Protein backbone atom coordinates (compact mmCIF):
# COMPACT_ATOMS: atom_id res chain seq x y z
CA UNK A 1 0.00 0.00 0.00
CA UNK A 2 2.81 2.43 0.92
CA UNK A 3 4.61 1.69 -2.36
CA UNK A 4 1.39 2.28 -4.32
CA UNK A 5 0.84 5.66 -2.66
CA UNK A 6 4.42 6.72 -3.38
CA UNK A 7 4.04 5.65 -7.00
CA UNK A 8 0.86 7.71 -7.35
CA UNK A 9 2.60 10.70 -5.78
CA UNK A 10 5.56 10.51 -8.17
CA UNK A 11 3.21 10.12 -11.15
CA UNK A 12 1.29 13.21 -10.04
CA UNK A 13 4.51 15.21 -9.73
CA UNK A 14 5.57 14.14 -13.22
CA UNK A 15 2.25 15.23 -14.70
CA UNK A 16 2.44 18.61 -12.93
CA UNK A 17 5.96 19.17 -14.26
CA UNK A 18 5.39 17.98 -17.82
CA UNK A 19 1.90 19.34 -18.49
CA UNK A 20 2.88 23.04 -18.58
CA UNK A 21 5.70 22.23 -20.98
CA UNK A 22 3.28 20.44 -23.26
CA UNK A 23 0.57 23.10 -23.04
CA UNK A 24 2.88 26.06 -23.65
CA UNK A 25 5.13 24.57 -26.32
CA UNK A 26 6.10 27.23 -28.83
CA UNK A 27 6.18 24.75 -31.70
CA UNK A 28 2.78 23.21 -32.23
CA UNK A 29 2.36 22.34 -35.90
CA UNK A 30 -0.71 21.01 -37.70
CA UNK A 31 -0.33 18.58 -40.59
CA UNK A 32 -1.91 19.57 -43.91
CA UNK A 33 -1.22 20.02 -47.62
CA UNK A 34 -0.38 23.02 -49.79
CA UNK A 35 -0.21 23.95 -53.44
CA UNK A 36 0.51 27.21 -55.30
CA UNK A 37 -1.00 29.58 -57.82
CA UNK A 38 0.86 31.14 -60.66
CA UNK A 39 1.29 34.85 -61.29
CA UNK A 40 3.56 36.71 -63.66
CA UNK A 41 5.52 38.34 -60.82
CA UNK A 42 5.25 35.50 -58.27
CA UNK A 43 3.47 37.74 -55.74
CA UNK A 44 -0.10 37.89 -54.48
CA UNK A 45 -3.26 39.00 -56.28
CA UNK A 46 -5.14 42.30 -56.08
CA UNK A 47 -8.47 40.47 -56.42
CA UNK A 48 -8.18 38.27 -53.32
CA UNK A 49 -11.33 37.34 -51.36
CA UNK A 50 -10.16 39.31 -48.31
CA UNK A 51 -10.50 42.63 -50.17
CA UNK A 52 -6.95 43.87 -49.51
CA UNK A 53 -6.30 44.95 -53.10
CA UNK A 54 -2.73 46.05 -53.86
CA UNK A 55 -1.76 45.54 -50.20
CA UNK A 56 -2.65 41.86 -50.60
CA UNK A 57 -0.27 41.52 -53.54
CA UNK A 58 2.82 43.04 -51.95
CA UNK A 59 2.55 42.55 -48.17
CA UNK A 60 5.26 40.35 -46.64
CA UNK A 61 7.29 40.60 -49.85
CA UNK A 62 4.52 38.71 -51.65
CA UNK A 63 4.64 35.75 -49.26
CA UNK A 64 0.87 35.40 -49.10
CA UNK A 65 -1.67 32.61 -49.30
CA UNK A 66 -5.25 31.71 -49.92
CA UNK A 67 -6.66 29.44 -47.24
CA UNK A 68 -9.63 27.11 -46.93
CA UNK A 69 -10.70 26.18 -43.38
CA UNK A 70 -8.59 28.98 -41.89
CA UNK A 71 -10.54 31.64 -43.81
CA UNK A 72 -13.34 31.61 -41.19
CA UNK A 73 -15.75 33.70 -43.25
CA UNK A 74 -13.16 36.48 -43.45
CA UNK A 75 -12.08 36.53 -39.79
CA UNK A 76 -8.92 34.68 -40.83
CA UNK A 77 -7.88 37.43 -43.25
CA UNK A 78 -4.62 39.08 -42.21
CA UNK A 79 -3.49 36.19 -39.99
CA UNK A 80 0.09 34.96 -40.32
CA UNK A 81 1.26 31.34 -40.46
CA UNK A 82 4.57 29.56 -40.62
CA UNK A 83 4.28 26.88 -43.30
CA UNK A 84 6.98 24.31 -43.99
CA UNK A 85 6.86 21.43 -46.43
CA UNK A 86 7.41 17.87 -45.23
CA UNK A 87 7.31 15.93 -48.50
CA UNK A 88 11.06 15.64 -49.03
CA UNK A 89 13.67 16.66 -46.41
CA UNK A 90 16.29 16.95 -49.16
CA UNK A 91 14.25 19.75 -50.73
CA UNK A 92 12.31 21.36 -47.86
CA UNK A 93 13.92 23.79 -45.43
CA UNK A 94 13.38 23.40 -41.70
CA UNK A 95 12.15 26.98 -41.35
CA UNK A 96 9.72 27.09 -44.25
CA UNK A 97 8.05 30.44 -44.93
CA UNK A 98 5.85 32.91 -43.06
CA UNK A 99 2.77 33.91 -45.04
CA UNK A 100 -0.10 36.37 -44.62
CA UNK A 101 -3.65 35.25 -45.43
CA UNK A 102 -5.02 37.48 -48.19
CA UNK A 103 -7.38 35.18 -50.09
CA UNK A 104 -9.72 32.18 -49.97
CA UNK A 105 -9.00 29.04 -51.97
CA UNK A 106 -9.36 25.28 -51.93
CA UNK A 107 -7.07 22.93 -53.82
CA UNK A 108 -6.59 19.15 -53.74
CA UNK A 109 -7.40 18.63 -50.05
CA UNK A 110 -5.21 21.61 -49.17
CA UNK A 111 -5.38 24.26 -46.47
CA UNK A 112 -2.98 26.63 -48.25
CA UNK A 113 -2.65 27.90 -51.80
CA UNK A 114 0.62 29.78 -51.66
CA UNK A 115 1.86 32.49 -53.93
CA UNK A 116 4.60 31.33 -56.28
CA UNK A 117 7.10 33.34 -54.25
CA UNK A 118 6.03 31.77 -50.94
CA UNK A 119 6.00 28.22 -52.31
CA UNK A 120 9.54 28.66 -53.64
CA UNK A 121 10.67 29.98 -50.23
CA UNK A 122 9.97 26.56 -48.68
CA UNK A 123 12.67 24.95 -50.85
CA UNK A 124 16.37 24.67 -50.24
CA UNK A 125 18.59 26.68 -52.63
CA UNK A 126 18.65 25.16 -56.09
CA UNK A 127 15.76 22.76 -55.47
CA UNK A 128 12.71 24.95 -56.19
CA UNK A 129 12.03 23.27 -59.55
CA UNK A 130 11.85 19.89 -57.85
CA UNK A 131 9.41 21.25 -55.28
CA UNK A 132 7.19 22.82 -57.95
CA UNK A 133 7.16 19.49 -59.78
CA UNK A 134 5.16 17.96 -56.93
CA UNK A 135 2.30 20.41 -57.46
CA UNK A 136 0.85 19.56 -54.05
CA UNK A 137 3.06 18.87 -51.02
CA UNK A 138 2.58 17.80 -47.45
CA UNK A 139 3.11 20.66 -45.00
CA UNK A 140 2.86 21.50 -41.35
CA UNK A 141 1.83 24.92 -40.13
CA UNK A 142 1.34 27.02 -37.02
CA UNK A 143 -0.10 30.48 -36.30
CA UNK A 144 2.64 33.04 -35.71
CA UNK A 145 2.52 36.76 -34.85
CA UNK A 146 2.43 39.18 -37.76
CA UNK A 147 5.21 41.75 -37.46
CA UNK A 148 5.20 45.07 -39.30
CA UNK A 149 8.10 47.20 -38.16
CA UNK A 150 7.21 50.88 -38.11
CA UNK A 151 3.51 50.29 -38.69
CA UNK A 152 0.43 50.44 -36.50
CA UNK A 153 -3.07 49.54 -37.68
CA UNK A 154 -4.26 51.58 -40.63
CA UNK A 155 -7.93 52.00 -41.51
CA UNK A 156 -8.25 52.06 -45.27
CA UNK A 157 -11.39 53.48 -46.81
CA UNK A 158 -12.19 50.94 -49.48
CA UNK A 159 -12.34 52.03 -53.10
CA UNK A 160 -16.03 51.11 -53.19
CA UNK A 161 -16.85 53.93 -50.74
CA UNK A 162 -18.75 57.09 -51.71
CA UNK A 163 -18.69 60.01 -49.28
CA UNK A 164 -21.20 60.68 -47.75
CA UNK A 165 -23.54 57.89 -48.94
CA UNK A 166 -21.59 54.69 -48.37
CA UNK A 167 -18.56 53.76 -46.27
CA UNK A 168 -16.54 50.55 -46.53
CA UNK A 169 -13.32 50.01 -44.57
CA UNK A 170 -10.60 47.42 -44.16
CA UNK A 171 -7.78 47.21 -41.62
CA UNK A 172 -4.16 46.99 -42.75
CA UNK A 173 -1.04 45.95 -40.78
CA UNK A 174 -2.91 43.68 -38.37
CA UNK A 175 0.02 42.76 -36.13
CA UNK A 176 0.35 40.02 -33.53
CA UNK A 177 -1.92 36.98 -33.37
CA UNK A 178 -5.13 38.99 -33.11
CA UNK A 179 -8.44 38.43 -34.90
CA UNK A 180 -10.70 41.38 -35.73
CA UNK A 181 -14.15 39.94 -35.13
CA UNK A 182 -16.33 42.98 -35.82
CA UNK A 183 -16.34 46.77 -36.21
CA UNK A 184 -18.77 49.27 -34.64
CA UNK A 185 -19.43 52.85 -35.70
CA UNK A 186 -20.66 55.62 -33.35
CA UNK A 187 -24.00 56.84 -34.62
CA UNK A 188 -26.72 58.86 -32.89
CA UNK A 189 -25.34 58.30 -29.40
CA UNK A 190 -24.71 54.57 -29.60
CA UNK A 191 -22.41 51.98 -31.14
CA UNK A 192 -23.85 50.37 -34.28
CA UNK A 193 -22.26 47.25 -35.75
CA UNK A 194 -21.07 47.50 -39.34
CA UNK A 195 -21.83 44.69 -41.77
CA UNK A 196 -19.04 42.33 -42.81
CA UNK A 197 -19.48 42.87 -46.54
CA UNK A 198 -16.95 40.26 -47.65
CA UNK A 199 -13.59 39.02 -46.45
CA UNK A 200 -12.14 41.66 -44.12
CA UNK A 201 -14.25 44.52 -45.54
CA UNK A 202 -16.86 46.14 -43.26
CA UNK A 203 -19.44 48.57 -44.61
CA UNK A 204 -22.43 50.78 -43.80
CA UNK A 205 -24.83 52.82 -45.95
CA UNK A 206 -25.43 56.43 -44.96
CA UNK A 207 -22.69 56.69 -42.32
CA UNK A 208 -22.70 59.59 -39.84
CA UNK A 209 -21.63 62.98 -41.11
CA UNK A 210 -18.43 64.46 -39.74
CA UNK A 211 -15.51 62.55 -38.29
CA UNK A 212 -16.15 58.80 -38.03
CA UNK A 213 -15.53 57.11 -34.66
CA UNK A 214 -14.86 53.37 -34.83
CA UNK A 215 -14.21 50.58 -32.38
CA UNK A 216 -12.94 47.12 -33.16
CA UNK A 217 -13.77 43.87 -31.39
CA UNK A 218 -10.38 42.19 -31.23
CA UNK A 219 -9.64 38.75 -29.81
CA UNK A 220 -6.15 37.51 -28.93
CA UNK A 221 -4.52 35.24 -26.35
CA UNK A 222 -5.34 37.74 -23.61
CA UNK A 223 -9.06 37.79 -24.43
CA UNK A 224 -11.33 40.38 -26.06
CA UNK A 225 -10.69 44.13 -26.23
CA UNK A 226 -12.19 47.16 -27.99
CA UNK A 227 -9.56 49.58 -29.38
CA UNK A 228 -10.92 52.76 -30.96
CA UNK A 229 -9.95 54.96 -33.89
CA UNK A 230 -11.23 58.01 -35.78
CA UNK A 231 -11.12 58.83 -39.48
CA UNK A 232 -11.59 62.46 -40.62
CA UNK A 233 -14.86 63.96 -41.81
CA UNK A 234 -13.49 64.49 -45.30
CA UNK A 235 -12.52 60.83 -45.73
CA UNK A 236 -11.80 59.70 -49.25
CA UNK A 237 -12.09 56.38 -51.03
CA UNK A 238 -8.77 54.57 -51.40
CA UNK A 239 -7.00 56.48 -48.60
CA UNK A 240 -5.50 54.65 -45.59
CA UNK A 241 -5.58 56.53 -42.27
CA UNK A 242 -3.10 55.92 -39.46
CA UNK A 243 -4.24 54.97 -35.95
CA UNK A 244 -2.56 54.55 -32.57
CA UNK A 245 -3.66 50.89 -32.37
CA UNK A 246 -0.85 48.38 -31.96
CA UNK A 247 -2.16 44.83 -31.79
CA UNK A 248 -0.14 42.12 -30.05
C-alpha positions in Angstrom: 0.0 0.0 0.0 2.8 2.4 0.9 4.6 1.7 -2.4 1.4 2.3 -4.3 0.8 5.7 -2.7 4.4 6.7 -3.4 4.0 5.7 -7.0 0.9 7.7 -7.3 2.6 10.7 -5.8 5.6 10.5 -8.2 3.2 10.1 -11.2 1.3 13.2 -10.0 4.5 15.2 -9.7 5.6 14.1 -13.2 2.2 15.2 -14.7 2.4 18.6 -12.9 6.0 19.2 -14.3 5.4 18.0 -17.8 1.9 19.3 -18.5 2.9 23.0 -18.6 5.7 22.2 -21.0 3.3 20.4 -23.3 0.6 23.1 -23.0 2.9 26.1 -23.7 5.1 24.6 -26.3 6.1 27.2 -28.8 6.2 24.7 -31.7 2.8 23.2 -32.2 2.4 22.3 -35.9 -0.7 21.0 -37.7 -0.3 18.6 -40.6 -1.9 19.6 -43.9 -1.2 20.0 -47.6 -0.4 23.0 -49.8 -0.2 23.9 -53.4 0.5 27.2 -55.3 -1.0 29.6 -57.8 0.9 31.1 -60.7 1.3 34.9 -61.3 3.6 36.7 -63.7 5.5 38.3 -60.8 5.2 35.5 -58.3 3.5 37.7 -55.7 -0.1 37.9 -54.5 -3.3 39.0 -56.3 -5.1 42.3 -56.1 -8.5 40.5 -56.4 -8.2 38.3 -53.3 -11.3 37.3 -51.4 -10.2 39.3 -48.3 -10.5 42.6 -50.2 -6.9 43.9 -49.5 -6.3 45.0 -53.1 -2.7 46.1 -53.9 -1.8 45.5 -50.2 -2.6 41.9 -50.6 -0.3 41.5 -53.5 2.8 43.0 -51.9 2.6 42.5 -48.2 5.3 40.3 -46.6 7.3 40.6 -49.8 4.5 38.7 -51.6 4.6 35.7 -49.3 0.9 35.4 -49.1 -1.7 32.6 -49.3 -5.3 31.7 -49.9 -6.7 29.4 -47.2 -9.6 27.1 -46.9 -10.7 26.2 -43.4 -8.6 29.0 -41.9 -10.5 31.6 -43.8 -13.3 31.6 -41.2 -15.8 33.7 -43.3 -13.2 36.5 -43.4 -12.1 36.5 -39.8 -8.9 34.7 -40.8 -7.9 37.4 -43.3 -4.6 39.1 -42.2 -3.5 36.2 -40.0 0.1 35.0 -40.3 1.3 31.3 -40.5 4.6 29.6 -40.6 4.3 26.9 -43.3 7.0 24.3 -44.0 6.9 21.4 -46.4 7.4 17.9 -45.2 7.3 15.9 -48.5 11.1 15.6 -49.0 13.7 16.7 -46.4 16.3 17.0 -49.2 14.3 19.7 -50.7 12.3 21.4 -47.9 13.9 23.8 -45.4 13.4 23.4 -41.7 12.2 27.0 -41.4 9.7 27.1 -44.2 8.0 30.4 -44.9 5.9 32.9 -43.1 2.8 33.9 -45.0 -0.1 36.4 -44.6 -3.7 35.3 -45.4 -5.0 37.5 -48.2 -7.4 35.2 -50.1 -9.7 32.2 -50.0 -9.0 29.0 -52.0 -9.4 25.3 -51.9 -7.1 22.9 -53.8 -6.6 19.2 -53.7 -7.4 18.6 -50.1 -5.2 21.6 -49.2 -5.4 24.3 -46.5 -3.0 26.6 -48.3 -2.7 27.9 -51.8 0.6 29.8 -51.7 1.9 32.5 -53.9 4.6 31.3 -56.3 7.1 33.3 -54.3 6.0 31.8 -50.9 6.0 28.2 -52.3 9.5 28.7 -53.6 10.7 30.0 -50.2 10.0 26.6 -48.7 12.7 25.0 -50.9 16.4 24.7 -50.2 18.6 26.7 -52.6 18.7 25.2 -56.1 15.8 22.8 -55.5 12.7 24.9 -56.2 12.0 23.3 -59.5 11.8 19.9 -57.8 9.4 21.3 -55.3 7.2 22.8 -58.0 7.2 19.5 -59.8 5.2 18.0 -56.9 2.3 20.4 -57.5 0.8 19.6 -54.0 3.1 18.9 -51.0 2.6 17.8 -47.4 3.1 20.7 -45.0 2.9 21.5 -41.4 1.8 24.9 -40.1 1.3 27.0 -37.0 -0.1 30.5 -36.3 2.6 33.0 -35.7 2.5 36.8 -34.8 2.4 39.2 -37.8 5.2 41.7 -37.5 5.2 45.1 -39.3 8.1 47.2 -38.2 7.2 50.9 -38.1 3.5 50.3 -38.7 0.4 50.4 -36.5 -3.1 49.5 -37.7 -4.3 51.6 -40.6 -7.9 52.0 -41.5 -8.3 52.1 -45.3 -11.4 53.5 -46.8 -12.2 50.9 -49.5 -12.3 52.0 -53.1 -16.0 51.1 -53.2 -16.9 53.9 -50.7 -18.8 57.1 -51.7 -18.7 60.0 -49.3 -21.2 60.7 -47.8 -23.5 57.9 -48.9 -21.6 54.7 -48.4 -18.6 53.8 -46.3 -16.5 50.6 -46.5 -13.3 50.0 -44.6 -10.6 47.4 -44.2 -7.8 47.2 -41.6 -4.2 47.0 -42.8 -1.0 45.9 -40.8 -2.9 43.7 -38.4 0.0 42.8 -36.1 0.3 40.0 -33.5 -1.9 37.0 -33.4 -5.1 39.0 -33.1 -8.4 38.4 -34.9 -10.7 41.4 -35.7 -14.1 39.9 -35.1 -16.3 43.0 -35.8 -16.3 46.8 -36.2 -18.8 49.3 -34.6 -19.4 52.9 -35.7 -20.7 55.6 -33.4 -24.0 56.8 -34.6 -26.7 58.9 -32.9 -25.3 58.3 -29.4 -24.7 54.6 -29.6 -22.4 52.0 -31.1 -23.9 50.4 -34.3 -22.3 47.2 -35.7 -21.1 47.5 -39.3 -21.8 44.7 -41.8 -19.0 42.3 -42.8 -19.5 42.9 -46.5 -16.9 40.3 -47.7 -13.6 39.0 -46.5 -12.1 41.7 -44.1 -14.3 44.5 -45.5 -16.9 46.1 -43.3 -19.4 48.6 -44.6 -22.4 50.8 -43.8 -24.8 52.8 -46.0 -25.4 56.4 -45.0 -22.7 56.7 -42.3 -22.7 59.6 -39.8 -21.6 63.0 -41.1 -18.4 64.5 -39.7 -15.5 62.6 -38.3 -16.2 58.8 -38.0 -15.5 57.1 -34.7 -14.9 53.4 -34.8 -14.2 50.6 -32.4 -12.9 47.1 -33.2 -13.8 43.9 -31.4 -10.4 42.2 -31.2 -9.6 38.8 -29.8 -6.2 37.5 -28.9 -4.5 35.2 -26.4 -5.3 37.7 -23.6 -9.1 37.8 -24.4 -11.3 40.4 -26.1 -10.7 44.1 -26.2 -12.2 47.2 -28.0 -9.6 49.6 -29.4 -10.9 52.8 -31.0 -9.9 55.0 -33.9 -11.2 58.0 -35.8 -11.1 58.8 -39.5 -11.6 62.5 -40.6 -14.9 64.0 -41.8 -13.5 64.5 -45.3 -12.5 60.8 -45.7 -11.8 59.7 -49.3 -12.1 56.4 -51.0 -8.8 54.6 -51.4 -7.0 56.5 -48.6 -5.5 54.7 -45.6 -5.6 56.5 -42.3 -3.1 55.9 -39.5 -4.2 55.0 -35.9 -2.6 54.6 -32.6 -3.7 50.9 -32.4 -0.8 48.4 -32.0 -2.2 44.8 -31.8 -0.1 42.1 -30.1 
